[in-house]
Amino acid sequence: MAIVIRLDVALARRKMSLTELSDAVGITLANLSVLKTGKAKAIRFSTLEAICRALDCQPGELLEFDSSTPALPDDSAA
């Protein structure tokens, strides 16, 4: 995936567990785990905002573009 999720790094810097983040933002542990492992295909801006508020960070600390990583196929392409 060309977009790399750095949630694990942000959590480690703040010494916060995924469970603590889940409680703070009201998002299920399962959904945060999908995001953290990079298996999510999308993220809502409201979710990104809630995570940024809880971690006191900017979106750029959580998301990174890696041009050396192949992009996922676009499901909407026809």
Backbone as JSON Lines, residues from 0, in Angstrom:
{"i":0,"aa":"M","n":[0.86,-1.18,0.0],"ca":[0.0,0.0,0.0],"c":[0.89,1.23,0.0]}
{"i":1,"aa":"A","n":[0.59,2.2,-0.82],"ca":[1.4,3.41,-0.92],"c":[1.23,4.32,0.29]}
{"i":2,"aa":"I","n":[0.09,4.23,0.97],"ca":[-0.1,4.99,2.2],"c":[0.2,4.06,3.37]}
{"i":3,"aa":"V","n":[1.16,4.46,4.19],"ca":[1.58,3.66,5.33],"c":[1.0,4.27,6.59]}
{"i":4,"aa":"I","n":[0.41,3.44,7.43],"ca":[-0.18,3.89,8.69],"c":[0.88,3.78,9.78]}
{"i":5,"aa":"R","n":[1.11,4.86,10.48],"ca":[2.12,4.92,11.55],"c":[1.48,5.03,12.94]}
{"i":6,"aa":"L","n":[0.31,4.43,13.09],"ca":[-0.4,4.51,14.37],"c":[0.42,3.87,15.49]}
{"i":7,"aa":"D","n":[1.09,2.76,15.21],"ca":[1.88,2.09,16.23],"c":[3.0,2.99,16.76]}
{"i":8,"aa":"V","n":[3.61,3.76,15.88],"ca":[4.69,4.67,16.28],"c":[4.13,5.79,17.16]}
{"i":9,"aa":"A","n":[2.99,6.36,16.75],"ca":[2.37,7.44,17.52],"c":[1.95,6.95,18.91]}
{"i":10,"aa":"L","n":[1.42,5.74,18.97],"ca":[1.03,5.17,20.27],"c":[2.25,4.95,21.16]}
{"i":11,"aa":"A","n":[3.32,4.41,20.59],"ca":[4.53,4.15,21.37],"c":[5.13,5.45,21.91]}
{"i":12,"aa":"R","n":[5.15,6.49,21.09],"ca":[5.7,7.78,21.54],"c":[4.92,8.35,22.71]}
{"i":13,"aa":"R","n":[3.65,8.06,22.76],"ca":[2.8,8.59,23.83],"c":[2.57,7.59,24.94]}
{"i":14,"aa":"K","n":[3.22,6.43,24.82],"ca":[3.08,5.36,25.81],"c":[1.62,5.04,26.07]}
{"i":15,"aa":"M","n":[0.87,4.88,24.98],"ca":[-0.56,4.59,25.06],"c":[-0.81,3.27,24.35]}
{"i":16,"aa":"S","n":[-1.69,2.47,24.92],"ca":[-2.04,1.2,24.28],"c":[-3.19,1.4,23.3]}
{"i":17,"aa":"L","n":[-3.37,0.44,22.44],"ca":[-4.49,0.48,21.49],"c":[-5.82,0.46,22.24]}
{"i":18,"aa":"T","n":[-5.86,-0.27,23.34],"ca":[-7.08,-0.33,24.16],"c":[-7.39,1.03,24.76]}
{"i":19,"aa":"E","n":[-6.37,1.73,25.24],"ca":[-6.58,3.08,25.8],"c":[-7.07,4.03,24.72]}
{"i":20,"aa":"L","n":[-6.5,3.93,23.53],"ca":[-6.95,4.78,22.42],"c":[-8.39,4.46,22.06]}
{"i":21,"aa":"S","n":[-8.72,3.19,22.03],"ca":[-10.08,2.76,21.72],"c":[-11.07,3.37,22.7]}
{"i":22,"aa":"D","n":[-10.74,3.34,23.98],"ca":[-11.6,3.93,25.01],"c":[-11.71,5.44,24.84]}
{"i":23,"aa":"A","n":[-10.6,6.08,24.49],"ca":[-10.57,7.54,24.38],"c":[-11.36,8.06,23.18]}
{"i":24,"aa":"V","n":[-11.38,7.31,22.08],"ca":[-12.04,7.81,20.88],"c":[-13.38,7.15,20.58]}
{"i":25,"aa":"G","n":[-13.7,6.08,21.31],"ca":[-14.98,5.42,21.09],"c":[-15.03,4.6,19.8]}
{"i":26,"aa":"I","n":[-13.9,4.08,19.4],"ca":[-13.8,3.24,18.21],"c":[-13.43,1.84,18.69]}
{"i":27,"aa":"T","n":[-14.03,0.83,18.11],"ca":[-13.77,-0.53,18.58],"c":[-12.3,-0.89,18.42]}
{"i":28,"aa":"L","n":[-11.85,-1.75,19.32],"ca":[-10.48,-2.23,19.26],"c":[-10.22,-2.95,17.94]}
{"i":29,"aa":"A","n":[-11.22,-3.68,17.46],"ca":[-11.06,-4.4,16.19],"c":[-10.83,-3.43,15.03]}
{"i":30,"aa":"N","n":[-11.6,-2.34,14.97],"ca":[-11.44,-1.37,13.89],"c":[-10.1,-0.65,13.98]}
{"i":31,"aa":"L","n":[-9.66,-0.32,15.18],"ca":[-8.35,0.32,15.33],"c":[-7.23,-0.65,14.95]}
{"i":32,"aa":"S","n":[-7.41,-1.92,15.26],"ca":[-6.42,-2.92,14.91],"c":[-6.28,-3.04,13.4]}
{"i":33,"aa":"V","n":[-7.4,-3.02,12.69],"ca":[-7.37,-3.07,11.22],"c":[-6.61,-1.86,10.68]}
{"i":34,"aa":"L","n":[-6.85,-0.71,11.26],"ca":[-6.16,0.5,10.84],"c":[-4.66,0.4,11.15]}
{"i":35,"aa":"K","n":[-4.34,-0.03,12.36],"ca":[-2.94,-0.11,12.79],"c":[-2.13,-1.07,11.94]}
{"i":36,"aa":"T","n":[-2.73,-2.17,11.53],"ca":[-2.0,-3.16,10.75],"c":[-1.93,-2.81,9.27]}
{"i":37,"aa":"G","n":[-2.56,-1.71,8.87],"ca":[-2.51,-1.28,7.48],"c":[-3.48,-2.01,6.58]}
{"i":38,"aa":"K","n":[-4.43,-2.73,7.15],"ca":[-5.39,-3.48,6.35],"c":[-6.63,-2.67,5.98]}
{"i":39,"aa":"A","n":[-6.76,-1.48,6.54],"ca":[-7.92,-0.63,6.24],"c":[-7.79,-0.06,4.84]}
{"i":40,"aa":"K","n":[-8.89,0.01,4.13],"ca":[-8.89,0.59,2.78],"c":[-9.27,2.06,2.8]}
{"i":41,"aa":"A","n":[-9.82,2.52,3.91],"ca":[-10.27,3.91,4.01],"c":[-10.33,4.3,5.49]}
{"i":42,"aa":"I","n":[-10.34,5.6,5.73],"ca":[-10.55,6.12,7.07],"c":[-11.4,7.38,6.95]}
{"i":43,"aa":"R","n":[-12.39,7.49,7.79],"ca":[-13.23,8.7,7.79],"c":[-12.46,9.84,8.43]}
{"i":44,"aa":"F","n":[-12.7,11.04,7.93],"ca":[-12.05,12.21,8.52],"c":[-12.44,12.36,9.98]}
{"i":45,"aa":"S","n":[-13.66,12.01,10.35],"ca":[-14.08,12.12,11.74],"c":[-13.28,11.15,12.62]}
{"i":46,"aa":"T","n":[-12.96,9.97,12.1],"ca":[-12.14,9.01,12.84],"c":[-10.71,9.52,12.96]}
{"i":47,"aa":"L","n":[-10.17,10.03,11.87],"ca":[-8.82,10.58,11.88],"c":[-8.73,11.74,12.86]}
{"i":48,"aa":"E","n":[-9.75,12.6,12.86],"ca":[-9.77,13.73,13.78],"c":[-9.8,13.26,15.23]}
{"i":49,"aa":"A","n":[-10.63,12.27,15.53],"ca":[-10.73,11.75,16.89],"c":[-9.41,11.16,17.36]}
{"i":50,"aa":"I","n":[-8.74,10.43,16.48],"ca":[-7.45,9.85,16.83],"c":[-6.41,10.94,17.06]}
{"i":51,"aa":"C","n":[-6.4,11.94,16.18],"ca":[-5.46,13.05,16.34],"c":[-5.7,13.82,17.64]}
{"i":52,"aa":"R","n":[-6.96,14.01,17.99],"ca":[-7.27,14.69,19.26],"c":[-6.77,13.87,20.45]}
{"i":53,"aa":"A","n":[-7.04,12.57,20.44],"ca":[-6.65,11.7,21.56],"c":[-5.13,11.6,21.69]}
{"i":54,"aa":"L","n":[-4.43,11.6,20.56],"ca":[-2.97,11.47,20.59],"c":[-2.25,12.82,20.55]}
{"i":55,"aa":"D","n":[-3.03,13.9,20.42],"ca":[-2.46,15.25,20.32],"c":[-1.39,15.28,19.23]}
{"i":56,"aa":"C","n":[-1.82,14.91,18.02],"ca":[-0.88,14.85,16.9],"c":[-1.54,15.38,15.63]}
{"i":57,"aa":"Q","n":[-0.75,15.48,14.6],"ca":[-1.22,15.89,13.29],"c":[-1.43,14.65,12.42]}
{"i":58,"aa":"P","n":[-2.32,14.72,11.42],"ca":[-2.54,13.56,10.54],"c":[-1.24,13.03,9.9]}
{"i":59,"aa":"G","n":[-0.31,13.93,9.62],"ca":[0.95,13.53,9.01],"c":[1.81,12.63,9.89]}
{"i":60,"aa":"E","n":[1.53,12.62,11.19],"ca":[2.24,11.72,12.09],"c":[1.69,10.3,11.99]}
{"i":61,"aa":"L","n":[0.48,10.18,11.47],"ca":[-0.19,8.89,11.38],"c":[-0.15,8.28,9.99]}
{"i":62,"aa":"L","n":[-0.1,9.14,8.97],"ca":[-0.16,8.69,7.58],"c":[1.1,9.13,6.84]}
{"i":63,"aa":"E","n":[1.64,8.22,6.06],"ca":[2.85,8.54,5.29],"c":[2.71,7.95,3.89]}
{"i":64,"aa":"F","n":[3.14,8.69,2.89],"ca":[3.14,8.2,1.52],"c":[4.49,7.57,1.23]}
{"i":65,"aa":"D","n":[4.47,6.32,0.76],"ca":[5.7,5.61,0.42],"c":[5.63,5.21,-1.05]}
{"i":66,"aa":"S","n":[6.34,5.95,-1.88],"ca":[6.27,5.71,-3.32],"c":[6.93,4.4,-3.74]}
{"i":67,"aa":"S","n":[7.75,3.81,-2.87],"ca":[8.4,2.54,-3.21],"c":[7.49,1.34,-2.97]}
{"i":68,"aa":"T","n":[6.36,1.56,-2.31],"ca":[5.41,0.49,-2.03],"c":[4.3,0.51,-3.09]}
{"i":69,"aa":"P","n":[4.01,-0.63,-3.69],"ca":[2.95,-0.64,-4.71],"c":[1.59,-0.29,-4.1]}
{"i":70,"aa":"A","n":[0.83,0.47,-4.86],"ca":[-0.52,0.85,-4.42],"c":[-1.45,-0.32,-4.54]}
{"i":71,"aa":"L","n":[-2.5,-0.32,-3.72],"ca":[-3.54,-1.33,-3.83],"c":[-4.32,-1.1,-5.09]}
{"i":72,"aa":"P","n":[-4.85,-2.17,-5.71],"ca":[-5.69,-1.98,-6.89],"c":[-6.93,-1.18,-6.53]}
{"i":73,"aa":"D","n":[-7.32,-0.3,-7.41],"ca":[-8.51,0.53,-7.19],"c":[-9.76,-0.29,-7.49]}
{"i":74,"aa":"D","n":[-10.57,-0.55,-6.45],"ca":[-11.79,-1.34,-6.61],"c":[-12.82,-0.67,-7.51]}
{"i":75,"aa":"S","n":[-12.74,0.66,-7.64],"ca":[-13.75,1.38,-8.41],"c":[-13.38,1.51,-9.89]}
{"i":76,"aa":"A","n":[-12.18,1.1,-10.25],"ca":[-11.75,1.22,-11.64],"c":[-12.55,0.29,-12.54]}
{"i":77,"aa":"A","n":[-12.96,0.81,-13.66],"ca":[-13.73,-0.02,-14.59],"c":[-13.27,0.19,-16.02]}
